[in-house]
């Protein structure tokens, strides 16, 4: 997996997972955020050439929220 793509998607995911009240240990929050980014990259077949990654992340997370 391209590390730049992973970083880009992880940063987008992090915006949607704020830990305002610091309910999680920072390490756990980071691992869960990266794991979710990897899940999105895989599920949405994202590549370095993918465009509108922010919209893809938003759509994916919205769908997951609707399902829960």
C-alpha positions in Angstrom: 0.0 0.0 0.0 1.3 3.4 -0.9 2.3 5.3 2.3 1.3 8.6 0.9 -2.2 7.3 0.0 -2.5 5.8 3.5 -1.4 9.1 5.1 -3.9 11.1 3.0 -6.8 8.8 3.8 -5.9 8.6 7.5 -5.9 12.4 7.7 -9.3 12.5 6.2 -10.6 9.9 8.5 -9.1 11.6 11.6 -11.3 14.7 10.9 -14.3 12.5 11.4 -13.0 10.8 14.6 -12.2 13.7 16.9 -11.5 12.6 20.5 -12.6 15.8 22.1 -12.9 14.4 25.6 -9.8 12.2 25.3 -11.9 9.1 26.0 -9.4 6.9 24.3 -5.7 6.5 24.8 -3.9 8.3 22.0 -2.2 5.1 20.7 -5.6 3.3 20.5 -7.2 6.3 18.7 -4.3 6.3 16.2 -4.4 2.6 15.5 -8.2 2.6 15.1 -8.0 5.6 12.7 -5.3 3.9 10.6 -7.2 0.6 10.6 -10.4 2.5 9.3 -8.3 4.2 6.7 -7.0 0.9 5.4 -10.5 -0.5 5.4 -11.7 2.4 3.3 -8.8 2.2 0.9 -9.5 -1.5 0.4 -13.3 -1.3 0.2 -13.3 1.7 -2.2 -10.3 0.5 -4.3 -8.4 3.7 -3.8 -5.1 4.3 -5.6 -2.6 7.1 -5.8 -4.6 8.3 -8.9 -7.9 8.4 -7.1 -9.6 11.8 -7.0 -11.9 13.4 -4.4 -10.6 11.2 -1.6 -12.2 13.5 0.9 -15.6 12.9 -0.7 -15.0 9.1 -0.9 -14.1 9.0 2.9 -17.2 11.1 3.7 -19.5 8.9 1.7 -18.0 5.7 3.1 -18.3 6.9 6.7 -21.8 8.2 6.1 -22.9 4.8 4.8 -21.3 3.0 7.7 -23.1 5.3 10.2 -26.4 4.7 8.4 -25.9 1.0 8.7 -25.2 1.1 12.4 
